[in-house]
Amino acid sequence: MATFAAAMNATIHTPRLFLLGLLIASLSPFAFAQYPGWQQEVEYTMDITVDAPTHRYSGVMDVTYVNNSPDALERIPFHLFFNAFQPGSMMDVRSRNIADPDRRVGDRILGLPEDEQGWVTIGSARIGKTEVVFEANGTIGWLTLPKALAPGKKTKIHLEWDAQVPRQVRRSGWMNAQGVEFSMTQWYPKICEYDHHGWHTNPYIGREFHGVWGDFDVTIHMDAAYMIGGTGTLENPEECGHGYSDGPAPTEGMIDWHFVAEDVHDFAWAADPDFVHDVLEMEDGPTLHFIYQADTAYGAWKELPAITERAVRYYSEHVGAYPWPQYTVIEGGDGGMEYPMCTLVRGNRNLRSLVGVTAHELAHAWFQGMLATNESLHEWMDEGFTSWIESEFLAEEFNESVDAPHYWAYGGYLNLVRDGGEEPLSTHADHYVTNRAYGTGAYSKGEVLLNQLAAVIGADARNAGIKRYFDEWSFSHPGPMDFKRVMERESGLELDTYFQYMLNTTHHVDVAISSVRISADSTVIELERIGKLPLPVDLRITTADGQVMDHHIPQVVTQGHRPLAEGETLLAPWPWTHPTYTVALPASLPGCTIEIDPAGWTADADRKNNKVSFDSGVIQEWRAGANPAP
Ligand SMILES: [Zn+2]
């Protein structure tokens, strides 16, 4: 498709919208008062009729789209995700050509017979009574407006479509590996997001999503044999039964399932005849639903509600309050995938695994559901931050790795560094050369980035900064520099260099103790920065009689330093231009032990050169490599 050229009209910000924005900002938890001061809005009303035996459904949708941007819009693009599940699609070809294919996909799309492929066909597109052009090309379709949608104006689009649900390959589809019949995610024509960077029309390759905030009113007509769970609250529980109300579910004909969700950027659901339903009403919190196949494994699902409640409380306390009325954990899809107010997870797992995946997907409610960065562009802000808080919660919940909850993230990231397979985190999620570089980058390095930030600004400022980030940016699609600025304001430090290196380069941390000279009246330690990424250095010297002396060496580029711990000595800052740094202590310290980063905050690629111990009573000179370590 040709690139959309918006008629630029950058100066218009109507006073009415501006005032409305201020009013919303002051009253609503869904405020967006931050730069650029506007975002698009959408309101979907959908009527869906499912023909379960053929795995097809028809949809009718009235969608109101509000153009809060300063640009006149001539066309509006939609995602048509199901079209990815056809032989020869971009997703298919990509899956067969990447060096390390996702085994869930591989060449499965190529082998789908016609009745197992996915498609969405727009039958009618209208604005008012006027039929308009809707041109689909793979997983993106463009609707041409009869006249340009001016800044501040809204339009109501009527779409009718037919769709075939693909056999479950990746995330959505019918009949997943555990027999869940319908995993309905990325399933309807969804308007692409438009922001101050323009349209975000990523063809669907397989990962990471982005959408417009809005309200969904979705009615699904489905055979009474099925039970449905999904995004939003069910408006007619009495008619549906199945644990949504005490009444029995109808056993014949069709049930109309009416769901409503406000201030979300997507809508997902799943249906199966064998679903059972547990409900936990949180005090001062959302209602939690657990929907899974009756024969699903090991009883783990019975223990899940209480732990999920603790996770909701943990994330609410450490990030920010959960704002929606419900959250639903649904068995479906493959692995786990987050959606607003719900998740689909593979169900037959032991308790530790089920809790792990649920804790991860639930944490996405904050980072993907409420903060909702463009995760195609900034996957680390979504997957990395989600993984970080998940690790913190699981360490507490299972009382395991409490000293090093991020051990696996550091290990995975550093293995990739050592293998030379790393790609910069600024890479678009779909465009990494390998799946491993994406996965390890987005999840592990993203988790490291947030954890290691404590080495620069201190853990207290980092933790307070996470809450401040949520307060200032939830429901606003923040980007990397927005996050950086929050952390700068919270710490009072300059963080350009940290983020620049961590996001746009593959440089890593490796600081070494290169020489030590212990003489009769002094101890001189030379440090060397082997890895290019410059971080502050914590240097611990433990004397022969066990006295601990901690030193902090900030980087010049932060223009300051983190708060010092009690008894910690501040040394002169280390300029990144200088490969070495000398610490000269006016005391002879024979028998001391010297260690860099004893707390393990930094992802130092070679810890073997971080520590040296000297024999008691010996005054000596030692140089790394020149003579054997003592
Ligand atoms: Zn995730």
Residues whose N, C-alpha, C, O or C-beta is under 5 A from the ligand:
A	BS01	ZN	E383
